Amino acid sequence: MAALGEKPVKAFEDMKLYYAPQRDDPEPMLVVDTNTNRWYDHATDQSGDIIDLATLKMNPKHYTDPRDFIIKYMNDYEHGKELSAKARQPLEPKVVTPDIRKIRLTDFMKALGQEHPVAADGNLRIYKAPYDPKGEPTMVINIETNLWRDTKSGAYGGIYDLAYEMTGSANMRELNMYIAGEMSNIREVSIRQEPKEPPKQEQDKPKRKMRL
């Protein structure tokens, strides 16, 4: 509920009262039982778990599986909490690292072993889906927006969403480590492949002539 931007209006024992996130109600009608981790809607007499609530909230045009919807919102929520926690910490000198969200998806695909796309059309680049066991060319990257979409499953998003498809992890720290690890591998390869300059040969110095 917090990831959806909802705060409890009232709380009593194990119950918390919310505005229903899937509607624009004038009054809070959704009760969450924090003990059983289930909810009940007084307006519709519906109840369920997190999967049921995600199914009601998500846009079926964008998501086919409520689990994908939950993971995306939780990833964004956890990332926001990390940024907020860092903002409250006293500033300390540290090594500046590149923002993972700014990594080009085409560079990340190179790190995953696809040096070039299968095809290109304007600002779109088509790749074999690295998370698909069949490796079908269903993944499309927009190089202007730096976002991707799978034409088969409907999955889409940025680099974190792609990393989730690859690892199945919803932990932001684990996703950061995975992405950074893949990108460091490609940097190491590029360094090894850089041609080395041949050592400079010293020119023979002219021999001194003896004077009589």
N, C-alpha and C positions, 0 to 999 in steps of 0.2 A: 504493500500500500504506500509505503514511503517512496519507493521507486516510481510509483505512478503519480507522485505529487500530493498524496492524500495524508492528512494528519488527523488523529482521532479527535473528535469533538468532545466526547466524554469517555471516561474509563471507570469501571467499577469491577473490583476483583479481577477475574480472568477475562472480562468482556471489554471490548473497545468499540465505540460507536463512530461510524464514518459516513460521509456522503458516498453514495454508490459511484465508483469511478466510471462506470459505463453509461451513466445518465447525468442529466443536469437537474437534480431534484432541489426543491426549495428547502427540504429538511433532510437531515441525516437518517438514512433508513437501513444501512448495512451494519450488521454486528459481526465482529470477529472474535472468536473464542481462542485466546492465545494458548490455552491449555491443549485443546484438540487440534489447533491450527486449521479450523474450518470456519465458514461464514454462513450467515443467514440474512436474507433480504426481506424486510418486513413489507415492502411494497409489492413484491411479486410472489412471496412465499417460496422462493427458491433458496437452495442451500447447496454447499459443495466445498471443494478444496481449492487449492491454488490453480490447478489446471482448469477447473470449471470457470473460475473467475477470469482467467486469462482468455478463455474461449469467448466469453461475453464481451470483453474489452477490446480484443485485437481486431484489426481490419482484415477480413479474409482475402482481400485483394493483395495484401502485402505478406501475409503469413498463412501457411497451410498447417503448421504445427504449433500449438500454444506453447510448447516448450521453447521453441525458438524465440517467441515473443518475450517470454519470461527471462531468458538468458540475455537478450539484448538490453532490456530495461535494467536488469540487475547489473550488467557490466557497466552501463553508463552511470548508474547510481553509485556503485563502488568506486568508480574512477572519480566521481565528484566528491565523495567522502575523502579519498586520498588527497585530492587537491586542497580541500578545506582543512584537513589536518596539517598539511604542510604549510598552509598560509598562517596557521596559528603558532607554528613552531618558530623559535628565534632563528634568525638568519645565521647560517654558518658557512664558512668558506668550503666550497665543494667543487668537484670537477663537473663542468657543464657537459651534459650528454644530449644528443639530438632527441627531439620530441618524436616518439614512435609514431604518433598520429600523422606526422608530416612525411613519413617514409613513403616513397612512391610505390604503388602496388606493382608496377611493372618491375621495379628493382627487387621487390619481395619475391616475385615470381621467378626471377633469375636465381635468387637464393634457394628457391625450392626446386631448382633444376631445369626450369624452362627458360632458356636464354632468349628465345624469340616466340612471339605469338603464332598461333596456327594461321590466323588471318587478321586483316585490318580493314576497317571501314570508317573513314573520316577520323573522328576522335575516339573510336571504339577499337579495342584490341581483344581478340578472341583467343582463349587459352583452353587447354585440356584441364578440366576441373581436378585439382590436386587431391581433393577430399573424396572423389568418386573412385571406387575400386575399378570401374571400367575405364576411367580416364577419358570420358567423352568431352569433346570441345563445346561445352555448354556454359563456360564461365566467360563473361564479358566485362572488361574493364573500361571505364570512361576515363581517359587520361586527363581530361579537363577538371572533372569533379573529384578524381582519385577515389571513385567508388566502384563497386563491382556488383554484378547480379548474375544469378544462375538461371538460364532460360528454361531449365527443366524442372528444378525444384522450387523456384521462386525465391530462394534465399538471396539476401543482398546485404550490403553495408560497407563498412570500412575495413581497415586492416585487422582490428580486433575481432570483428565478426568472422573474417576469413580464418584467423588463428583459432577461433572457437570451433569452426568446422573441421579444422585439421586435428585439434587436440581433444575436443569435447570438454575442455576445462572452462569453468565459469569464474575461476579465480584470477583477478586482475594481475596479481604478482606473477603467477605462473604463466599467464599470457605474455607479459612483458619479457620474462626470461626466455620464453620460446622464440619470440620475434627477434629479440636481441641476439640470441644464439645463432639463429639462421642467418641474420645479416652479418654477424662477425665471421661466419664461415665463408661467405662470399667475398668479404674483404681480404681474408687470409689467402684465398685462391688467387685473387687479382694481384696481390702483392707478390706471390710466388711466380706468377706468369709475366710480371714486368721484366722486359729485357734488361739484362745487366750490361753496363758499359764495359767494353774490353779495357783491361788495364793499359794505361799509357806507357809506351815503350820509351825509355830514355835514349836520346840520340847519343851516339858515340862522340865523345869530345875529341876534337882534333889533337893529335899528339904534338907536344912541343918539340921544336927543332933545337938541336944542340948548337950553341954558338961557340965558335973557336976563339 
